[in-house]
């Protein structure tokens, strides 16, 4: 990576280590490049909605991250319902704003990076502090608001959506620059009144853990090898990540139900999420206990090993106009893993997979077509699958290695 002069950076993000989000690696890269990083965040409680027990017992252990100083506010946990989730969103925005204005008055930053997943309100503290102290605010747009709320059927009231559209448009327009994780977001942001000159494509990158050498010597590899030994005779299709509405697992399971007569493959689901309980019930209802295994959540360090033992990787995304312009965050790691990808999605994600010449792609929501694609994978030889996997890795190396992607961040945020 190119050497940069030492710069002072403030990052505002509602989610951070020990929660597993891409911002964790961003911070490590900024520190490694020589930046002096302060980070404003909340108490870790994602995704289960309760404060992590090890944080409660030893909060001082979570005040430094690879040299970055961490400041936390006592935001209300997410809980298990929409009301507590709303309080979680609002409490972080309010408390982080007060904390920054009260305690960071004598600090001077060269740049501020606001990490915008859901909710968009988490950007407000960065904007207020940045405008008050005349510091450039760069918003990293990873979820497009309020579109994501409609896509997940979280809000349908048109008056509320209209209000949230106004708030979102204002936040996006007040940001000095927008770093968009999907190129498809650009057109929608222009509709919201954003100046095109402020929009910069900043895709997610291949995570460092994917570049681990000699993974076969790691303890994670040995544990995964033992765990999957029982499936060694089967074609293993692997999904990793959040089990939510976005992934449309009901359609995935309908496709697998069509293939119940086959006994030569298994779908391994690595992760948890709001829809996990529903997926478990559907697996039982459809009688798919032999074809589908939910293995639970594993730390990110285990992912390369799961990919290693897979024959194909499943990338599903529900049918929705927002998802057509979204590139799922796991795409880059999937490609770099060097395995064929089963793309069950539309739009930008499907386009990238087709360009990589590494995937079996079918339309979002079409479970019959997905069943046909899974059969193609099962009927393919290891040589054919390896050729697709090699194409996937080459594409990731050409487009998504962090050294290539991070140059955009340093340029836009003035950190050179």
N, C-alpha and C positions, 0 to 999 in steps of 0.2 A: 504494500500500500504506500502511496505517496506520502512523504513526510509533510507535516503541517506545523505552522507556528502554534504555540500554546494559546488556546482560546478558552474563555469562560462560558460554559453552556448551562442553561437551566432547562431541565426536562420536566414537563407536567404530564402525568399519566395516572389515571385512577387505578390501573392494574400494574403490578410490578412484582418482582421476585420477593418471596418464594412462589408466587403464582407464576405459571409458565406462559409467558407472552413474548412475542418477537422483540419487544422493546428491551428485554433483558440483554439480548445479544447486541442490539444497537448501542446500549450503554457501554458494554465491554469494548466495542470497536472504537467508540469515541475516546474512552480512556486510553486504550492502546495507541491511538493516534497522537496522544499528547494533550488532549483537551482536559480541562479542569471541569468536572461535571457535578452539579447539584441536582437532586431529584426530589420533586414534590409528588407524593402519592398518598394512598390510604392504607388502612389495615387490610392484610390479606384475608379474603373470604370467598374467592372465586374458585370453583363453580358452586360449591355446596351451600353457600349462603351463611356460613358461620365462621367466626374468626379462627384462624389456624391455632391449634392448641400450643404448638411450640413457640408461636409468636406471643401468645398470652403469658406463657411462663418465662420467656427470655427475650423480651422485645429488643434489648440492647444488641442481640446477635444479628439484628436485621437493620442496622443503621449505616452499614458500609457495604458496598458491592464493587469489588475489584478496584477500589480507590475512589469510587463515586460516593458522595455523601448523601444519605437518604433522610428526608424529613417526611414524617407521616402525620396525618390528621385522623381524629377518631370518628371516621365516617360510620354511619349506620350500616350493619351487614345487609347483604342482599335478601336474606330470608328465603321464604318458599312461596311467596305470592307477589302479585303485581304491586300491591300497596307498599310492601317493604322494599321492593325493588325500586319503586319511585323515590322513596325516602333515601335509599342508598345513593341514587343519582344526585338528588338535590343536596344531600348533606355533604357530599364530597365537593361539589362546586362551591357551596357557600363557605365551608370551613377552610378549604384550600385558598380561596380568595382572601379571607380574613388573615390567615396565617402568613401568606406572602406579603401582604401590605403591612402587617404588624412587625414581622421579624426579618424581612429581606430588604428593608429600606436602604441600608447602607451597602448592599451588594450591587455590583455592576457586572452585567453580562454582555457578551458579544452577540449572543443569539439565544432565542428561546424556541424549543421544539415542543409542541403540544401533540400528544398522541391521541388521535380520535378514533377509537373503536366506539362501541355503544357504552355510554350515552354521549351525545355531542356536547352536553352541558359541561363535561370535564374540560373542555377547551376554554371555558369562560374565565377561570382564574388566570390562565396564561395571557389571555387578551387584555384583561383589566390591568394586570401587573405590567405587561409589555407596553401598553399605551401610556400608562402613567409614567413609566421610566424611559419611554422612547426607545424601546428595544424591539428589533424585528421579531415577529412571531410567525413561525413556520408550522403549519398544521399538517400532520401526517394523517391523511384520510384513508382509513382502512374499512370503515363502514359508512355507507352513504345514507345520510339522514334527510328527511324522515322515511325515506323509501324502505329502509330495512324493517321498519315497524309494520308497514303494510304487507311486505313480503312474508313476514312471520305471523301475520294475522293477530298482532298484539294490539293494534288500534285500528278501528274501522270508522269511528266517528269523523265525518268529514270536517267538522268545525275544529276539532282537536288537531287533525292532520294539517288543516290550513294554518293554524296557529304555529304548529311545529315547523311547517315549511318556512314561515316567516322568520322564526328564530334561527333555523338552520341556515337560511340564506344570509341572514345578517352576520352570523358567526363566520361563515365561509368568506363573505365579502370583506369583513374586518381583518381577516388574516392577511399578513403581508405576502405569504406564499402558501400554496397548497401542494403537498407532495402526495400524489394519488397512486394507490397500490395497483389499480387497474386502469388501463388506458381508456376503457369504456366509460369511466366516470366523467371524462372531460365534457362530453356533450350535455350531460345532465347538470353539471355545475355551471355551464354557460347559460342554461335555461334559468338557473337561480340567480343570474346577474353577476357572476364572478368574471373578473377581467381575465381573458385568456392568457395574458402575459404572466399572470401569477400562478398558473397551473403547470406542474412539472411531473412527468412520469417517474415514479420511484417504486419499482416493483419489489416485492419481497424477494429475498435471496436464498440461496442454498445455505442452510444453517451450518455452522462450524462443526457440529457433532456429526454431520454427514460425511465430513472429510477425515474422520478418524481412521488412522492407518492400523492395519492388523487387528481388526475387530475380533477375530477369532480367538485372540488371547485375552479378551476382556471378560470380567465376571458376568456382564450383561449377556454376552453371546452365549456363554455356557448355560445360563439360566433359561434363555429362550430356546436353545437347542434341546434342553431336557423337557421343557414345556411342550414343544411341538413334535417331539419324537413320535407320539402316538398318531400323528397325522402324516408321517413321512411318506406313506404310500399314495397320498392324495395330492391333486393339484390344489395349491393353497392360494386363495384369493384373500388379500389382506386389506382392511380398512383401518386407518388410524385417525384419531381426532375426536371432535365433539359429536355426540349423538343428539342431534336437534332436529327441529322442523326443516331447516335448510337442506338436510341430507336426504329427506324423503325416503326413509327406510321402509315405510309400508310398501312402496312400489318395488323396492329392491327385493323384499321378501316375497311379493307376488311373483316376481320373475323366478326366484329360486323354487317356489312351490311348483311351478311348471316343470322343473327339472328334478322333482323328488325321486323319479325313477332312476336317476343316475347315482352311483355310489363312488364316483371317482374324483370328487372335489369337496372342498369345505371353505366357507366364508368365515374368516377370523376377524372379529371386530375388537379393535384395541382402543379403548376410551370409555368415557362416560358422558352423561348429559341429560338434559331435561326429558328426552324421549326414550331413555334407556328402559324404563319400566314398561312402556308401551311396546317397545321392540321385543322385550322378553315375552310379553303376553302373546304377541303375534307369532313368535317362533313356536310357542306351545300350541296355539290355535291351529296353525298350519301344519303342525307335526314335523317341524324342521330341526328337531334337536340334533340330528346327525349331520345336517348340512350347514348349520350356523352355530358358531360358538362365540359368546361374549366373554372376553377374557379380562375385562376391566381396564382400569387406568394404569399406565406405566410411565415412569419418568422419561423425558425426551432422550436420555442416553440409551434407552433400549430400542429406539426406533430403527437405527441401522441394522440391528440384528434381526428384527422382525422382517424388514425389507429383504435381508439376505436370504431368508428361508422362504420367501414368497415366490410364487410363479407369476402372479399378476397383482396389481394394486387397483383398488376400486376408488373412483373419484365421482361420487354422486352429488347432484345439486338439483333442488326442486325447480319446477317450471314457474318462472316469474320474470317480468320485465327487468327487475333489478339484477337478478342472477345472470341474465343474459349479458350484462356489462361488467360482471364480476369475475375475476380470476381467483379461484380458491387459494388460500394461503399455503396449502400443503402441496400445490402443484410443483413448485420448484424442487422440493425434497423428493417427491415421487419420481420426477424425471432424473434427478441425479442418482437415485438409487439403482438405476440401470435395470429396471423391470418394465415389462409391458404394462400399460395403463388401460383399465376399462373406464372410459369416460361416459358417465350417464348424465349428460348436461348439454346445455345449449350455449350459443353466443361466443363470448371471448374465450372461455375455457375450452370449448370444443375446437375453436379455431387454433389455439396454441397447441393442443394435442395433435391435431391433424398436421400442423406445420412441423411437428417434431418427428413425424413418421414413426411413431412408437406406440400407437394406441388403437384400441377398438372403441370407436365412438358411436353412441346411439343417443337418440333424442331424450331429453329430460321427461320423465313420467311414463315413457313407453315401456312397460314392463315386459311385453312380448318381445320387443326388439332386444331388450337387455338379456332376456333368456337366450335368445339366439346368439348374442355376443359371448355370453358365458360358455355356451356350447362350443363356439369357435375356439375359445381359449383352451378348453378341455381337450379338444381334438387336435390342437397344434402340437408339433414336436418341440422338444427342448431346444433344438437348433433354431427353429422359427421364432420361438419366444426370446431366445438370446439375441437374435438379430434385432428384434424390436427394442429390447432393453438397451443394447449398445447405441441405437439411434437416440433413445431417450437421454442417456447420459451425455452424449455429444451435444445435444441441443441445450441441455442445462449448462454445460461448460461454456458454450458460446454466448449465452444470454443472461444467466442468472448467478454467476459467481459473485461473491460479495465485493471483491475488489473492483469489479466493473460497476456494480450498482451504487456502492458507497460514494464514488466520485460525484454522482449527482447530488447527494446530500451535502457534501462539503462545499460544492459550488453554490448551491441555492442558499444554504444557510450562512455563507460567508465565513467558512471555517478554514479556509486555505491559509 
